Amino acid sequence: MAAIRKRLPARMTVDEFLVWDSNDVTGRRWQLIDGDPVLMAPAADVHGSIQAELVRLLGNHLVGMGSRCRVVDAPGIVPRVRANENFRVPDLSVTCAPPSGEVMLPDPVLLVEILSPSNEAKTRTNIWAYCTIPSVREILAVRSTRMEVELLRRDADGNWPDAAVLVTPPGLLDLSSIGFRTAVADLYRTSGLSR
């Protein structure tokens, strides 16, 4: 990591970041956070299992409803605040916009982050940056160490709550932005975590 760090430019804009060659041949993902390129750690097994389960559950739900919305894995997102210096990559998103062919996902309505102990503080910074995106209706943070989710939902006036709603088993997760409802435990079906 130190060798990669030495090659990083001092500051970048989003446009510079999108054409930048990191010379990182591992295929790992990068984000741009406040002008600094940041290498993303690979997902742990439990993180990947939760993410795959969410893709399946959300995707099947959208197909079953005949919705034009779609689930996108690790989309590029540009928050409204400091938009020229930030290109964030949440774990998942749902958008109802047609595919654009661009790197940045248009008009996400739901963003999902899976909280890992090693980078929870950075992930929470991303979550608050997502609140600045006008199309986002809900943000879901899913814990990877225990069965617990945190849901932020924008109200009818466009405001965000002071705190997230916590849901644990046997509770139900209700994502009103896409009309989705399931038991919280369903998200963890293949994770190896138990109540």
N, C-alpha and C positions, 0 to 999 in steps of 0.2 A: 504494500500500500504506500509506503514512503516513496518508492520510486515513481509511482503514478502521481503522487501528490506534487512532486517537484516539477512535473511537466505541465501542471495546470496553469492556465492564464490567471492573471490577477483578478479581473472582473470581466463579466460578459453580459451582453444583452440576450434576450430570447432569440433574436435573429442570428446572432453569432453562435449561440449554443446549438441551434438546429443544424448548422453546417459544420460544426466543430468535429474534428476527428480526435478522439481521446487516445488513440493508439492502444486501447485496451482490447486485446484479442479474445478475452474470455466471454464476450457477449453479455456481460452484466449491464444493468441499466444505470443511467445517470439521471439526476434531477438538477435543475438550476434553482438554487435557493438564494434569494437576495443578491444575485449576480455571481454566486460561487457555484461551480459544478461540484456535485456531491455524488459519490459512488454509492449505489444502493446495495445493501448486503443481500445475498441470496436468501430465499425463504427457507425456514426450517420445515421439517416434515409436517408438524401439526399446523403451521401457518398455511402451507400448500394444500393440505387436506381440507381445511376450513374454506379456503378460497375456491377450490374445485367444487365443493359441495354447494357453496353460494351460487356459483355460475350455473350449476345444474338446476338448483331450485328456482332461481330467478328466471333463467332462460325457459325452463319448462312452463312456468307460470305465464310468462309473456306469450309464448306460443299458444298455450291453452286458451288464453283470452282473445286470441286473434289480434293482439296488439302490434302496432308498427314499431313499438319501442324495442330496444335491444340491449343486451349486456355486453360490455366491452371490458376485456381484461387489461389491466395496467395501461389505462389511457393517459395521454398527455393532456394536462389541464393547466390553463393560465388563469390565475386568480385576478380579480379586478384591481386589487391594491398592489402597487409596484409591478404592474403587468409586464413591463419591459425587462424586468430582472428575475422573473419567476416562471418556471416551467415545472410543475409538480406532477408526480405520478402516483395516484392512489391505486389501491389494489384492484378495485372494480368500479365500474360506473354503469348507470343506465341512462341512455339518451333516447329521445323519441324523434330526433332529427335524422334525416336520411344520411347514409354514409357519404362523407365529403371527400374521401381520398386524401385528406390532409393529415398531418401529424397530430394536430390538436383536435380533441374531441369537441364537436359543437354541442352546445346547450345541454349539458348533463342535468338530469333532474334528481338523481340519487348518486351519492358517492359513498364508497365503502372502504374503510381502512381496517386492517387486522392489526391489533396492538401486540407487538412483541416486546418482551422485557428489555431487550438491548437497545431499542430505539423508540420507546414510547414517547419520550419528550419531543423528539423531532416529528413524530407522527402527529402528535397533538398540535404542533405548530402548523402542520399542513391542514389539519381539520379546521382551524380557525381561519386560515387563508381561504379555504373553500367557501366559507360563509359570505365572502365578498362576490361570489359569482351569482348574478341575478337569476339564472334559470334553476339553480339548485334549490330543491324543496326539502330534501332530507339528507342527513349525513349519519351513517351508521358506523360505529366503532365496535369491533368484535374482539373480545379478549382471546388470547391464545393460550392462557395458562389456567383458565377456569371458564365454566359456562356462564358467561355474562356479556350482555351487549348494552351499549349506550346509544340512544337515539336522540338526535337533534332534529327538530321539525320546525320549519318556518311557519309562523302563524298567518292568518288571512290578511293581515296588514303588511306582511313582508318582513316582520321582525323575528329574530331568533330568541329562544328562551335563555334565561340566565344559566341554566344547568340542563344537562342531558337527562333523559328518562332512562333509568336502569331497569333492565328486564333480565330475570334469571328463571331457570326451570322451576316450576312447571308453567311459567308465564308464556304468553304468546307475543311474538314480534309482529307488529302491524305497520307496514310501509304504505301509507296512504297515497304517496306519490305515484305508485304503480298498482294499487289495489291488491297488495300481497299480504298474506297472513299465514304464519306457521308457528309451531312450537319452537322456542329458542333451542331446545335440545336437538332439533332437526339439523341445525347448522353444524353441529358437532358430531354427526353420525359416524364419520370416518376418521375422526381426530384422535381417538383413543382416550379422550377426556370423559370423565363420568361426573354425575351430579355430586 
